[in-house]
């Protein structure tokens, strides 16, 4: 089994949060990480302004900030540069159209 780097874990979390507002446990499952790793990574990504958390009632929802979408866009560009896709199609991760806002 290959262990992921911290950067790969961050990117998996960012990809999960890019789809929509999402609860922390759902990110944990989609990114396939432990609760302890998730809490540490969320704290770091929030401090860097990439993610934001919002409490609604008893639940906490996580979403990407505009900076988070810019990070994801740069990652997609790098991934596309190294892909074997001869069609030049965009990377598979969604990016909101409001990035420039």
LINBELNOR-V567367 format. One record per residue. PSI is psi in radians with two decimals (999 if undefined). NEAR is the number of other ideal C-beta (glycine too) atoms within 8 Angstrom. D_CENTER is the distance of its C-alpha to the mean C-alpha in whole Angstrom. Layout:
psi = {PSI PSI}
near = {NEAR NEAR}
d_center = {D_CENTER D_CENTER}
//
This chain:
psi = {2.35 2.30 2.43 2.61 2.92 -0.70 -0.74 -0.67 -0.79 -0.79 -0.67 -0.68 -0.78 -0.74 -0.73 -0.70 -0.32 -0.41 -0.70 3.08 2.41 2.56 2.69 -0.72 -0.61 -0.68 -0.76 -0.78 -0.79 -0.66 -0.15 0.98 2.86 2.85 -0.71 -0.79 -0.73 -0.85 -0.74 -0.77 -0.73 -0.75 -0.80 -0.80 -0.57 -0.72 -0.57 -0.07 0.35 -0.60 2.76 2.58 2.53 2.23 2.24 1.89 -2.14 -0.05 2.59 2.19 2.49 2.45 2.84 2.55 3.08 -0.68 -0.66 -0.72 -0.60 -0.71 -0.79 -0.70 -0.76 -0.72 -0.77 -0.71 -0.75 -0.78 -0.71 -0.65 -0.50 0.04 2.78 0.20 1.86 -0.24 -0.27 0.47 2.70 2.69 2.88 -0.05 2.30 2.54 2.25 2.63 -0.19 0.46 -0.72 -0.09 999}
near = {2 3 4 7 6 7 6 8 13 11 9 13 16 16 12 12 13 13 7 4 6 13 9 11 6 9 15 11 7 10 12 5 10 6 6 6 9 14 8 8 13 14 8 9 13 11 6 7 7 11 14 8 10 9 7 6 4 2 7 9 11 14 11 13 10 9 9 15 14 9 10 14 10 8 12 12 9 8 9 11 6 5 7 3 7 4 4 5 4 5 9 3 9 5 10 8 4 7 10 3 4}
d_center = {23 20 18 15 15 13 11 10 9 7 5 5 4 0 3 5 5 6 9 10 11 11 13 12 14 12 9 11 13 10 9 13 13 16 16 17 14 12 14 14 11 10 13 12 9 11 14 13 12 8 8 11 13 16 19 21 24 23 19 16 13 10 9 7 10 12 11 7 8 11 9 7 11 12 10 12 15 15 15 17 20 20 20 23 23 26 25 23 20 17 14 13 10 10 11 13 16 16 14 18 19}
//
